[in-house]
Amino acid sequence: MLKLGSLFDGIGGFPFCPMCGESLSEPQPLTLAELRERDGEPVYIVVLDKTVFADKDDAIDGWGLVRKSWVRLWDSNRADIVHIDHDFEDYGETWLAYDRPPKRKA
């Protein structure tokens, strides 16, 4: 007999939760080609190298909007909203993009 708990562990052959539809697999970083195709769409940014920022408060993970050759992330946790741009030329070295937040950091 199949236990309901095993479905949510991915053992029941489901790549997603049959109740809510959430993926059970860990998201993979987008390729640069996939990122370029998402112009105007949101992606989740994970900063790999926090040392490249002059202001340590700019080294944040979060949702950003893809533009032609960069992703803009907004930090609304500060007194004034700050935008942080991540250039495609640094992709894979200082930051990665995902279609949803990873469960664990890259």
N, C-alpha and C positions, 0 to 999 in steps of 0.2 A: 504494500500500500504506500502511495506517495504522500509524504508529510508536507503540509502547507509550508512549513519553514524552509524546506529544501528548494522550493520555487524561488524564494527571495534570495537564496544563496547562489543562484544561477545553476544549480545542479539539475533542475527540472527541464533543462534544455531551452530556457527562456533567456535571451540576451537583455531582457528588460523586465521590470516588475509588472506582472499581469494585472495588478490592482491599479497602479497609478501611471504606468507607462515609462517611469524613469529608467534610464539605462543602468545596468548593473556593472558594465565594464568601465574601466578607467579610460578617460578620453586621451587621445593621442594628440601631440602637437600638430598643428596644421603645417603643411609644406608651404614654402614661399609661393609656389604657384597657386595653391588653394587660397592663401591669404590675399594675393593680388586679385583673385576672382570675387572677393567679398567687398569690393569698394562700396562704401555707404552702409555696410552692415556691422553689427556689434560683434566683438570677439573678447575673450577673457585673456588678459595679459598676465604672465608670470615673469617677474624680473629675475634673471639668473645672476647678474653681476651688479650688485648694489654699490660697488665702489666707483662706478663711472659717473655717478651723480654728484654735482657740486653741493647740492642741498640734500642731506640724507633723508629728509622728509619726502623727497620726490621718488624714492625707491619703493613704490607701492605696487601691489598686485590689484587688479580689478578690471572692470569692463571698459573697453575703449571702442572707438569708432574708426573703421578702416577708411583711409583716404588713398589717393593714387600711389604714394610711395612711403607712407607712414601711418601709424595708428595714434590717435589722440585719446588720452585718458584724462578724465577730470577728477580732481580730488576735492570733494565738497565737505570734507571733515575739518577743513581749516576755516579761519575767520573769513577769508576771501577765497573764492573758488579759483583753483590753480589748474592749468592744463599742462600735461606732460606729453611730449611727442616722442614716439619710438620710431626711428628710421628703419626701413627695410634693409638697408646695407648692414645693420647690426643684428639682423634676425638670426637666431640660433646661437649667437655669441653672448649677447647681453640680455636677451628676452625671447620668450616664446609666446605663441598665441594658440588658444584652444576655442572650440565651439561652445564649451561649458567649463566651469571651474573644475580643475582636477581635485580628486579627493586627497591626494598627497602632492607635495611640492615637487617640481622637476629637479 
